[in-house]
Amino acid sequence: MIGFPLGHSLSPSIHTAALKARGLHGDYSLFPISPEDKQGLKDLLARVRAGEIHGLNVTIPHKQNVIELMDELTPTAKVIGAVNTIYMREDKLIGDNTDAPGFLADLKRVSNSSFIIPHSALVLGAGGSARAVVYALLNDGWEVTLAARRIEQAQQLVDSFANYQLQVADFSSLIIHHSSLIVNTTPIGMTPNIEASPLPEMTTFAENTFIYDLVYNPRETKLVKDARAQGLSATTGLGMLIEQAALAFEKWTGLNADRAAMQKAVA
């Protein structure tokens, strides 16, 4: 995995379990590369081209940095504008995105698709993960509103989804009671800042709102805790982490991933 920093990553445990479950020998390593180290990024990708490394995951802050270094993007990665999985196909370095299908699959699993029609979602943040979530929701027929503190970044995301109806809200004047789903794609609330939440203190959620926080460390974020205290269903992004990892594993190996074994590795 490429990213920076990577000390919190659960991916080695998840992928080691996936390899073992399918009787494959291999290692899943972390490659912390700083945002400024473009040569380090190129050198690592050269090792993939040479067959020394079978594939890579990509996380913050490189999901968009690696795009210009790919030979080809999958249609999903191209529309999202972010890459989280890299592999070789027919001598070409391919950039893919398993975050979007991974998120949607886990959302449907944990929620039982029990949302009020029409689906209305509020997505917090505008980075690479937000792009994947927005793409997944829009293609599943959701009405999506995007809220981010960096308005310019949010507008760039909206512009890249010009063929869809995507609204932007000011973070300081959020109206959350119209949303049947709220998704946090920001790192706010992640260890060690576990007392932080992307939403203001004493936020009151609408009845039946489902809260999905992509942060999975700690296992119960403040956002999730606050929502559950109001009697709402809420989950962290651990399920998405496993699902996107499973999809990446299948791209690299051509084998079905044992999701139960992967889940057990981080239980």
Secondary structure by P-SEA (a helix, b strand, c coil): cccccccccaaaaaaaaaaaaabbbbbbbbbbccccaaaaaaaaaaaaaaccccccccccccccccccccccccaaaaaaccccbbbbccccbbbbbaaaaaaaaaaaaaacccccccbbbbbccccaaaaaaaaaaaaaccbbbbbbcaaaaaaaaaaaacccbbbbbcccccccccccbbbbccccccccccccccccccccccccbbbbbccccccccaaaaaaaaabbbbbcaaaaaaaaaaaaaaaacccccaaaaaaaacc
